[in-house]
Amino acid sequence: MGIEILIGFFKWCTLINGGLLVFWTAMCAFVPDTVYRLQSRWFPMSRDHYNLLMYAFLGLFKIVFLVFNVVPLVSLLLMS
């Protein structure tokens, strides 16, 4: 497997996961009541608990996105 294939793979991973992160952040920022109502149907919880979980999830997803998508892509680009 060549470095070009790995760069292409990590570019697509970064674009897809970055898009998901931006989408979910936008949903939580602009229509939080709709997202809360949808989620609370499946998992009953208080609004404060929901806000804490969403904040923690977005923070964890952002860290995982940076560590497993962006950093390998940048290191491969520096190597090539």
VMD Tcl script that builds the backbone (N, CA, C; Angstrom):
set m [mol new atoms 240]
animate dup $m
set s [atomselect $m all]
$s set {name element resname resid chain x y z} {
  {N N MET 1 A 0.851 -1.169 0.000}
  {CA C MET 1 A 0.000 0.000 0.000}
  {C C MET 1 A 0.899 1.235 0.000}
  {N N GLY 2 A 0.660 2.094 -0.965}
  {CA C GLY 2 A 1.485 3.282 -1.107}
  {C C GLY 2 A 1.002 4.429 -0.230}
  {N N ILE 3 A 1.879 5.399 -0.088}
  {CA C ILE 3 A 1.551 6.558 0.743}
  {C C ILE 3 A 0.434 7.383 0.121}
  {N N GLU 4 A 0.319 7.364 -1.213}
  {CA C GLU 4 A -0.750 8.108 -1.877}
  {C C GLU 4 A -2.126 7.532 -1.527}
  {N N ILE 5 A -2.199 6.221 -1.435}
  {CA C ILE 5 A -3.466 5.576 -1.067}
  {C C ILE 5 A -3.838 5.934 0.362}
  {N N LEU 6 A -2.860 5.921 1.259}
  {CA C LEU 6 A -3.130 6.286 2.647}
  {C C LEU 6 A -3.550 7.752 2.770}
  {N N ILE 7 A -2.914 8.627 2.017}
  {CA C ILE 7 A -3.292 10.035 2.041}
  {C C ILE 7 A -4.733 10.199 1.554}
  {N N GLY 8 A -5.089 9.513 0.481}
  {CA C GLY 8 A -6.466 9.569 -0.014}
  {C C GLY 8 A -7.458 9.031 1.001}
  {N N PHE 9 A -7.103 7.932 1.647}
  {CA C PHE 9 A -7.973 7.343 2.664}
  {C C PHE 9 A -8.214 8.319 3.806}
  {N N PHE 10 A -7.139 8.910 4.326}
  {CA C PHE 10 A -7.290 9.814 5.458}
  {C C PHE 10 A -7.939 11.138 5.060}
  {N N LYS 11 A -7.797 11.547 3.809}
  {CA C LYS 11 A -8.520 12.737 3.351}
  {C C LYS 11 A -10.026 12.490 3.403}
  {N N TRP 12 A -10.447 11.334 2.876}
  {CA C TRP 12 A -11.873 11.029 2.890}
  {C C TRP 12 A -12.389 10.832 4.306}
  {N N CYS 13 A -11.611 10.171 5.155}
  {CA C CYS 13 A -12.015 9.998 6.555}
  {C C CYS 13 A -12.173 11.351 7.235}
  {N N THR 14 A -11.226 12.251 6.987}
  {CA C THR 14 A -11.286 13.579 7.590}
  {C C THR 14 A -12.485 14.357 7.081}
  {N N LEU 15 A -12.760 14.298 5.792}
  {CA C LEU 15 A -13.919 15.011 5.243}
  {C C LEU 15 A -15.241 14.466 5.784}
  {N N ILE 16 A -15.385 13.155 5.804}
  {CA C ILE 16 A -16.643 12.557 6.256}
  {C C ILE 16 A -16.853 12.798 7.744}
  {N N ASN 17 A -15.848 12.500 8.561}
  {CA C ASN 17 A -15.998 12.683 10.003}
  {C C ASN 17 A -16.075 14.161 10.381}
  {N N GLY 18 A -15.353 15.018 9.671}
  {CA C GLY 18 A -15.470 16.454 9.911}
  {C C GLY 18 A -16.856 16.958 9.570}
  {N N GLY 19 A -17.432 16.454 8.480}
  {CA C GLY 19 A -18.802 16.814 8.117}
  {C C GLY 19 A -19.803 16.375 9.170}
  {N N LEU 20 A -19.623 15.167 9.702}
  {CA C LEU 20 A -20.506 14.701 10.773}
  {C C LEU 20 A -20.380 15.564 12.021}
  {N N LEU 21 A -19.162 15.944 12.358}
  {CA C LEU 21 A -18.948 16.797 13.526}
  {C C LEU 21 A -19.595 18.164 13.336}
  {N N VAL 22 A -19.424 18.760 12.169}
  {CA C VAL 22 A -20.032 20.061 11.897}
  {C C VAL 22 A -21.555 19.952 11.891}
  {N N PHE 23 A -22.083 18.905 11.277}
  {CA C PHE 23 A -23.534 18.710 11.219}
  {C C PHE 23 A -24.123 18.561 12.615}
  {N N TRP 24 A -23.535 17.702 13.442}
  {CA C TRP 24 A -24.091 17.457 14.764}
  {C C TRP 24 A -23.957 18.689 15.658}
  {N N THR 25 A -22.853 19.416 15.519}
  {CA C THR 25 A -22.683 20.652 16.275}
  {C C THR 25 A -23.729 21.681 15.849}
  {N N ALA 26 A -23.973 21.790 14.549}
  {CA C ALA 26 A -24.987 22.723 14.057}
  {C C ALA 26 A -26.380 22.333 14.543}
  {N N MET 27 A -26.671 21.048 14.545}
  {CA C MET 27 A -27.978 20.593 15.026}
  {C C MET 27 A -28.158 20.942 16.504}
  {N N CYS 28 A -27.136 20.725 17.294}
  {CA C CYS 28 A -27.232 21.027 18.726}
  {C C CYS 28 A -27.251 22.524 18.986}
  {N N ALA 29 A -26.673 23.317 18.094}
  {CA C ALA 29 A -26.631 24.767 18.291}
  {C C ALA 29 A -27.894 25.461 17.797}
  {N N PHE 30 A -28.444 25.010 16.672}
  {CA C PHE 30 A -29.537 25.741 16.040}
  {C C PHE 30 A -30.922 25.154 16.281}
  {N N VAL 31 A -31.034 23.858 16.492}
  {CA C VAL 31 A -32.346 23.250 16.778}
  {C C VAL 31 A -32.230 22.290 17.972}
  {N N PRO 32 A -31.800 22.794 19.126}
  {CA C PRO 32 A -31.579 21.895 20.263}
  {C C PRO 32 A -32.864 21.275 20.808}
  {N N ASP 33 A -33.978 22.004 20.738}
  {CA C ASP 33 A -35.233 21.450 21.254}
  {C C ASP 33 A -35.701 20.262 20.430}
  {N N THR 34 A -35.557 20.353 19.120}
  {CA C THR 34 A -35.948 19.242 18.241}
  {C C THR 34 A -35.092 18.014 18.502}
  {N N VAL 35 A -33.801 18.223 18.629}
  {CA C VAL 35 A -32.896 17.099 18.889}
  {C C VAL 35 A -33.195 16.490 20.251}
  {N N TYR 36 A -33.453 17.337 21.246}
  {CA C TYR 36 A -33.778 16.822 22.582}
  {C C TYR 36 A -35.063 15.998 22.567}
  {N N ARG 37 A -36.096 16.510 21.905}
  {CA C ARG 37 A -37.360 15.756 21.840}
  {C C ARG 37 A -37.167 14.413 21.147}
  {N N LEU 38 A -36.399 14.393 20.069}
  {CA C LEU 38 A -36.148 13.145 19.353}
  {C C LEU 38 A -35.384 12.153 20.226}
  {N N GLN 39 A -34.344 12.622 20.880}
  {CA C GLN 39 A -33.525 11.733 21.704}
  {C C GLN 39 A -34.259 11.281 22.966}
  {N N SER 40 A -35.065 12.157 23.547}
  {CA C SER 40 A -35.740 11.790 24.793}
  {C C SER 40 A -36.865 10.785 24.571}
  {N N ARG 41 A -37.304 10.617 23.351}
  {CA C ARG 41 A -38.274 9.542 23.072}
  {C C ARG 41 A -37.626 8.180 23.264}
  {N N TRP 42 A -36.367 8.056 22.831}
  {CA C TRP 42 A -35.678 6.772 22.916}
  {C C TRP 42 A -35.012 6.570 24.273}
  {N N PHE 43 A -34.465 7.646 24.816}
  {CA C PHE 43 A -33.728 7.580 26.074}
  {C C PHE 43 A -34.241 8.674 26.997}
  {N N PRO 44 A -35.201 8.360 27.850}
  {CA C PRO 44 A -35.758 9.395 28.726}
  {C C PRO 44 A -34.692 9.940 29.691}
  {N N MET 45 A -34.557 11.272 29.693}
  {CA C MET 45 A -33.600 11.923 30.579}
  {C C MET 45 A -33.991 13.384 30.740}
  {N N SER 46 A -33.445 14.000 31.764}
  {CA C SER 46 A -33.737 15.415 31.985}
  {C C SER 46 A -32.972 16.263 30.970}
  {N N ARG 47 A -33.407 17.503 30.819}
  {CA C ARG 47 A -32.761 18.406 29.868}
  {C C ARG 47 A -31.325 18.731 30.288}
  {N N ASP 48 A -31.101 18.904 31.572}
  {CA C ASP 48 A -29.741 19.186 32.052}
  {C C ASP 48 A -28.804 18.012 31.784}
  {N N HIS 49 A -29.296 16.809 32.017}
  {CA C HIS 49 A -28.500 15.611 31.755}
  {C C HIS 49 A -28.207 15.478 30.264}
  {N N TYR 50 A -29.195 15.765 29.446}
  {CA C TYR 50 A -29.017 15.722 27.995}
  {C C TYR 50 A -27.956 16.733 27.537}
  {N N ASN 51 A -28.021 17.964 28.040}
  {CA C ASN 51 A -27.046 18.984 27.667}
  {C C ASN 51 A -25.633 18.560 28.048}
  {N N LEU 52 A -25.481 17.990 29.227}
  {CA C LEU 52 A -24.175 17.518 29.667}
  {C C LEU 52 A -23.661 16.395 28.770}
  {N N LEU 53 A -24.530 15.460 28.430}
  {CA C LEU 53 A -24.128 14.356 27.559}
  {C C LEU 53 A -23.745 14.824 26.157}
  {N N MET 54 A -24.508 15.750 25.593}
  {CA C MET 54 A -24.193 16.246 24.259}
  {C C MET 54 A -22.875 17.014 24.251}
  {N N TYR 55 A -22.644 17.821 25.275}
  {CA C TYR 55 A -21.391 18.564 25.369}
  {C C TYR 55 A -20.210 17.597 25.488}
  {N N ALA 56 A -20.361 16.568 26.320}
  {CA C ALA 56 A -19.294 15.572 26.489}
  {C C ALA 56 A -19.085 14.774 25.202}
  {N N PHE 57 A -20.174 14.396 24.535}
  {CA C PHE 57 A -20.061 13.634 23.294}
  {C C PHE 57 A -19.349 14.442 22.217}
  {N N LEU 58 A -19.739 15.693 22.055}
  {CA C LEU 58 A -19.104 16.514 21.021}
  {C C LEU 58 A -17.633 16.752 21.326}
  {N N GLY 59 A -17.294 16.949 22.586}
  {CA C GLY 59 A -15.890 17.113 22.959}
  {C C GLY 59 A -15.080 15.857 22.703}
  {N N LEU 60 A -15.622 14.701 23.077}
  {CA C LEU 60 A -14.926 13.433 22.843}
  {C C LEU 60 A -14.787 13.151 21.354}
  {N N PHE 61 A -15.853 13.393 20.592}
  {CA C PHE 61 A -15.797 13.150 19.153}
  {C C PHE 61 A -14.763 14.055 18.483}
  {N N LYS 62 A -14.676 15.314 18.944}
  {CA C LYS 62 A -13.706 16.235 18.372}
  {C C LYS 62 A -12.275 15.764 18.655}
  {N N ILE 63 A -12.016 15.294 19.869}
  {CA C ILE 63 A -10.680 14.796 20.205}
  {C C ILE 63 A -10.344 13.563 19.380}
  {N N VAL 64 A -11.283 12.628 19.277}
  {CA C VAL 64 A -11.060 11.406 18.488}
  {C C VAL 64 A -10.864 11.758 17.019}
  {N N PHE 65 A -11.639 12.711 16.512}
  {CA C PHE 65 A -11.501 13.167 15.129}
  {C C PHE 65 A -10.110 13.729 14.875}
  {N N LEU 66 A -9.643 14.567 15.764}
  {CA C LEU 66 A -8.315 15.154 15.584}
  {C C LEU 66 A -7.209 14.100 15.677}
  {N N VAL 67 A -7.297 13.217 16.653}
  {CA C VAL 67 A -6.229 12.240 16.884}
  {C C VAL 67 A -6.184 11.175 15.798}
  {N N PHE 68 A -7.342 10.684 15.373}
  {CA C PHE 68 A -7.355 9.548 14.450}
  {C C PHE 68 A -7.586 9.916 12.985}
  {N N ASN 69 A -7.879 11.176 12.688}
  {CA C ASN 69 A -8.090 11.577 11.300}
  {C C ASN 69 A -7.128 12.671 10.859}
  {N N VAL 70 A -7.117 13.780 11.586}
  {CA C VAL 70 A -6.348 14.943 11.156}
  {C C VAL 70 A -4.850 14.734 11.363}
  {N N VAL 71 A -4.464 14.256 12.531}
  {CA C VAL 71 A -3.030 14.076 12.813}
  {C C VAL 71 A -2.384 13.072 11.856}
  {N N PRO 72 A -2.975 11.895 11.598}
  {CA C PRO 72 A -2.348 11.001 10.615}
  {C C PRO 72 A -2.282 11.607 9.213}
  {N N LEU 73 A -3.313 12.358 8.821}
  {CA C LEU 73 A -3.295 12.995 7.502}
  {C C LEU 73 A -2.171 14.015 7.410}
  {N N VAL 74 A -2.029 14.843 8.409}
  {CA C VAL 74 A -0.974 15.856 8.393}
  {C C VAL 74 A 0.397 15.195 8.402}
  {N N SER 75 A 0.573 14.153 9.193}
  {CA C SER 75 A 1.883 13.488 9.226}
  {C C SER 75 A 2.198 12.814 7.886}
  {N N LEU 76 A 1.210 12.232 7.246}
  {CA C LEU 76 A 1.447 11.636 5.928}
  {C C LEU 76 A 1.774 12.713 4.885}
  {N N LEU 77 A 1.093 13.830 4.970}
  {CA C LEU 77 A 1.382 14.926 4.037}
  {C C LEU 77 A 2.784 15.471 4.257}
  {N N LEU 78 A 3.223 15.533 5.498}
  {CA C LEU 78 A 4.590 15.988 5.781}
  {C C LEU 78 A 5.637 14.990 5.306}
  {N N MET 79 A 5.284 13.707 5.354}
  {CA C MET 79 A 6.213 12.672 4.916}
  {C C MET 79 A 6.366 12.628 3.404}
  {N N SER 80 A 5.321 12.980 2.675}
  {CA C SER 80 A 5.368 12.857 1.208}
  {C C SER 80 A 6.065 14.022 0.545}
}
mol reanalyze $m
mol bondsrecalc $m
mol representation Tube
mol addrep $m
